Amino acid sequence: MDYFDKIRSKAVNVTRQGNIDVITVSDGKEIPYCHIVALSPLTTKKSEEENTFRSSNSVSLQSHAALRLAIQHLNTGDGTVIKEIDGLNKTCPIRFTMEVIDTERSETIAVSELFKVLSRKTSTLATPLPCAFIGAYRSAVSIPTSILTGILGYPQISAQSTSPNLNDKEQHKLFGRTIPSDDGTAVPVVEYFSKINIKHLGILFWNDAYGTSFSQAIQKTRLKTAPEMEITAVEISTINTSQEDIALSISLLASTQYRYFFAIIIGKETLDDIMLEAYRQGIAGPGYTWFFSDGVESKDFVFDHGSELEIASRGASIIKAEGGVFGMPYFDRFLNVWKAINQNNTEYIDSTLPTYENDPTFVHTPTAELLDDSVSGSQVSFAYDAMIALGISACAGIDDETFHLNGRNHFNNFLNATFNGITGEVIFDHLSGTRKPTSALFQLTNMIPRLEADQETGKNRFVPVVSERYLDKKWQTVNPYVYNDGTLQAHLDLPDFQTNYMHIGSSLRIIGILLVTIVISMSIGFMSW
């Protein structure tokens, strides 16, 4: 994987042609290089009491490895996974390198680190000038960073940011993505709830760019395709969220008396806080069903066996665009190559990860420990396809004689790129640069608790079971849905109000007593008379 890094290190001269570095090696040969910078939340910081500690994000580390693998396939013309790049090294003069910025899920950190890259004056081995960017995970990070990169003429392609706001080409001039936007995802979400005849739905959403836009997209789609459905949306703050904030948001949902909820949040910590509070306020557990967006992963459903949190989360599910599933030919081929990455390459991948001045002893989780089947349906697949898309479009746009490639030409070729990726057939909308939802696979994954806890940990790791798959603009049942009470029977979306025709209200009782009193009094009066 490091072959072309070593070639670049031997350059005797570097010239700039648009966004391409043209290096000259000792024998006088010129090689155009496209250096791609990836924005990724490799780590997160958590606070416990007075201590703050950094932890690895395993999915982002897997995505980083997938990007490196995609670059190797582009540079060597290896079409084992993607047939369209077979022999690309013979038809395209460009060679690709990359570096990664750890955004730590923070807009401030991402923009600060991005400024350092964009402020480079000349290309060196240690600090090459960029050619393009792989965009961030969170939309809240992609929004400011893609404005900057677009202004300066660099394409930015995200594998996970889904906010419809990023479709605005006045603001995000050269932004694209290999995942559908929330506008596109809202269609299968609403169609699923219509399929199971839900007329009342509560939405709990993070009030950042991702959550707000997704919630709005669902409500907009509902007006067009399911006007009979009533939706109540409640926000939850993403900044310094307290338990009181969560309790207030849950109480607002509880006041609706709805029994189906869709939560647009990110991360296990938020998942646990919400479900525990929902259980305590009586809107999680038997008779209630919670659905989650792609900010929650199946691996997050691990709880103490028999705990309130485990009971609350039974029968929940995740609805999201999937990055390939077992049985899809391209994904299966990727998985075989993925698990075969050798030790030399994993050590190289680890060596390219950032270090931290304020945390010098921190060590990332080794890549060798992450090469397993858990990449199924994750952002890893979308990241691999994003790098392939950037590579194909760069090769299509470069001038073969001068090696010149500017950002606009690069992005225009990206818009026209189509290929069979590991996430399915990749097709982009020519106006927005967003993956067309009809070219993506959506799944509803039902989270089912195990009958017994792990004997060593006492934890119950829920089993993800695909219940529905969205293909050809309709949901198709794969496995029966198991609800919170363990049955296959859907519950009502409102409490079952029954009429008791023998019941006499208190007001009628009072009137009856008054009438009886009057009659008795009149009877006594007449008798006396």
Disulfide bonds with the S-S distance in Angstrom:
Cys34-Cys131 2.15
Cys92-Cys395 2.08
